[in-house]
Amino acid sequence: MIHHYKIGLAWTGNTGEGTKTYRGYDRSHIISAPFKPKIEGHFDPAFGGDKTKYNPEDLFVASISACHMLWYLHLCADAGVIVIAYTDEATGTLIEKSDGSGHFEEVTLHPKVTVKEKGMEEKAMQLHHDAHKMCFIANSCNFPVKNEPVIETEKILKRVCT
């Protein structure tokens, strides 16, 4: 099957003189798609961008993380592994060259998964490997996407009634 994706992008940073000078315009933009909320974007704060808005590098790392999570949850459901919580704090390393260009050197996912019952941990860990093989975004990268998962079992607090 072939799938197509269409994203709208509109530059909103014209301060009155367009791109007359490099410092004379703002890098604000809006990312949109039908039926979805708009995302306000800017460029990386390391280069002078607005730290309160997402930049393309943030969204790139987020897309890898989200793709992995969605495949992982799918595979867990199919395998009978009951996931009750999933978080990730993905990191990416971008190498900037002297001419201003650059590339990602690696992205590392740090998923923290809570499973419902003891005995599910080993399968839950193995399914991260399978999810990585299935992830469309990770499969499209020309750099390593690493995975450092942590699996824990739900902690059930018992109340003692007196």
C-alpha positions as CSV (number, residue, x, y, z in Angstrom):
1,M,0.0,0.0,0.0
2,I,1.0,3.6,-0.6
3,H,0.0,6.3,1.9
4,H,0.2,10.0,1.2
5,Y,0.5,12.9,3.7
6,K,-0.3,16.5,3.2
7,I,0.8,19.2,5.6
8,G,0.2,22.9,5.3
9,L,3.0,25.3,6.2
10,A,2.6,29.1,6.3
11,W,5.3,31.6,7.2
12,T,3.9,34.2,9.6
13,G,7.1,36.1,10.3
14,N,7.0,38.9,7.7
15,T,7.6,42.0,9.9
16,G,7.0,44.4,7.0
17,E,10.0,44.1,4.7
18,G,10.0,40.4,4.0
19,T,13.5,38.9,3.8
20,K,15.2,42.1,2.9
21,T,17.8,41.3,5.6
22,Y,18.7,38.1,7.4
23,R,17.9,39.6,10.8
24,G,14.9,41.6,9.5
25,Y,12.3,38.8,9.6
26,D,10.9,36.5,12.1
27,R,11.0,32.7,11.7
28,S,7.4,32.1,13.0
29,H,5.3,29.7,11.0
30,I,2.1,27.6,11.3
31,I,2.0,23.9,10.6
32,S,-1.5,22.6,9.7
33,A,-3.4,19.6,8.4
34,P,-7.1,19.1,7.9
35,F,-9.1,18.4,11.1
36,K,-6.1,18.9,13.3
37,P,-5.0,21.7,15.6
38,K,-2.4,24.1,14.3
39,I,1.1,24.0,15.6
40,E,3.1,27.2,16.0
41,G,6.7,26.7,15.0
42,H,9.9,28.7,15.1
43,F,13.5,27.7,14.8
44,D,15.8,26.2,17.4
45,P,16.6,28.5,20.4
46,A,20.3,27.5,19.9
47,F,20.2,29.7,16.8
48,G,18.1,32.4,18.3
49,G,14.6,30.9,17.9
50,D,11.6,31.2,20.2
51,K,12.0,28.6,23.0
52,T,8.2,28.6,23.5
53,K,7.4,27.1,20.1
54,Y,8.3,23.8,18.5
55,N,11.0,23.7,16.0
56,P,11.5,21.2,13.2
57,E,14.2,19.3,15.2
58,D,11.7,18.9,18.1
59,L,9.0,17.6,15.9
60,F,11.4,15.2,14.1
61,V,12.5,13.6,17.4
62,A,8.9,13.6,18.6
63,S,7.8,11.7,15.4
64,I,10.3,9.0,16.0
65,S,9.2,8.6,19.7
66,A,5.5,8.6,18.8
67,C,5.9,6.1,16.0
68,H,7.8,3.7,18.2
69,M,5.2,4.1,21.0
70,L,2.2,3.4,18.7
71,W,3.8,0.3,17.2
72,Y,4.9,-0.9,20.7
73,L,1.3,-0.5,22.1
74,H,-0.1,-2.4,19.1
75,L,2.4,-5.2,19.5
76,C,1.7,-5.4,23.3
77,A,-2.0,-5.6,22.7
78,D,-1.5,-8.4,20.2
79,A,0.8,-10.3,22.6
80,G,-1.4,-10.0,25.7
81,V,1.0,-7.6,27.4
82,I,-1.2,-5.1,29.3
83,V,0.5,-1.7,29.3
84,I,-1.1,0.7,31.8
85,A,1.4,3.6,31.4
86,Y,4.0,4.7,28.8
87,T,6.2,7.8,28.8
88,D,9.3,8.7,26.8
89,E,11.9,11.4,27.1
90,A,13.6,11.0,23.7
91,T,16.8,12.8,23.0
92,G,18.4,13.7,19.7
93,T,21.9,14.8,18.8
94,L,22.4,17.1,15.8
95,I,25.8,17.9,14.4
96,E,26.1,21.3,12.9
97,K,28.8,21.8,10.2
98,S,30.9,24.9,9.7
99,D,28.8,26.0,6.7
100,G,25.6,26.0,8.9
101,S,24.2,22.7,7.5
102,G,23.9,19.7,9.7
103,H,22.4,16.3,10.4
104,F,21.2,14.1,13.2
105,E,23.8,11.8,14.5
106,E,21.5,9.7,16.6
107,V,18.2,9.7,18.5
108,T,17.7,7.7,21.7
109,L,14.3,6.7,23.0
110,H,13.9,6.3,26.8
111,P,10.5,4.7,27.2
112,K,9.3,4.0,30.7
113,V,6.6,1.3,30.5
114,T,4.4,0.1,33.3
115,V,2.8,-3.3,32.8
116,K,-0.2,-4.6,34.7
117,E,1.2,-7.9,36.0
118,K,4.4,-9.6,37.1
119,G,5.6,-12.0,34.4
120,M,4.9,-9.6,31.5
121,E,8.2,-7.7,31.9
122,E,10.4,-10.0,29.7
123,K,7.9,-10.0,26.8
124,A,7.4,-6.2,27.2
125,M,11.1,-5.6,26.9
126,Q,11.4,-7.8,23.8
127,L,8.5,-6.0,22.1
128,H,10.6,-2.8,22.0
129,H,12.9,-4.5,19.6
130,D,10.0,-5.6,17.4
131,A,8.5,-2.1,17.5
132,H,11.8,-0.6,16.4
133,K,11.8,-2.9,13.4
134,M,8.2,-1.8,12.5
135,C,8.5,1.9,13.0
136,F,8.1,3.8,9.7
137,I,10.0,6.8,10.9
138,A,12.9,5.0,12.4
139,N,13.2,2.9,9.2
140,S,13.4,6.2,7.2
141,C,16.4,7.5,9.2
142,N,20.0,7.3,8.0
143,F,21.4,7.3,11.6
144,P,21.0,5.1,14.6
145,V,17.8,5.2,16.6
146,K,18.6,3.7,20.0
147,N,16.2,2.4,22.5
148,E,16.8,2.3,26.3
149,P,13.5,1.1,27.8
150,V,12.7,0.6,31.4
151,I,9.9,-1.8,32.3
152,E,8.1,-1.9,35.7
153,T,5.1,-3.6,37.1
154,E,2.1,-1.7,38.4
155,K,2.4,-0.9,42.1
156,I,-0.8,-1.7,43.9
157,L,-1.3,0.1,47.2
158,K,-3.3,-1.8,49.7
159,R,-5.4,0.1,52.2
160,V,-5.8,-1.3,55.6
161,C,-9.1,-0.6,57.1
162,T,-9.4,-0.3,60.9
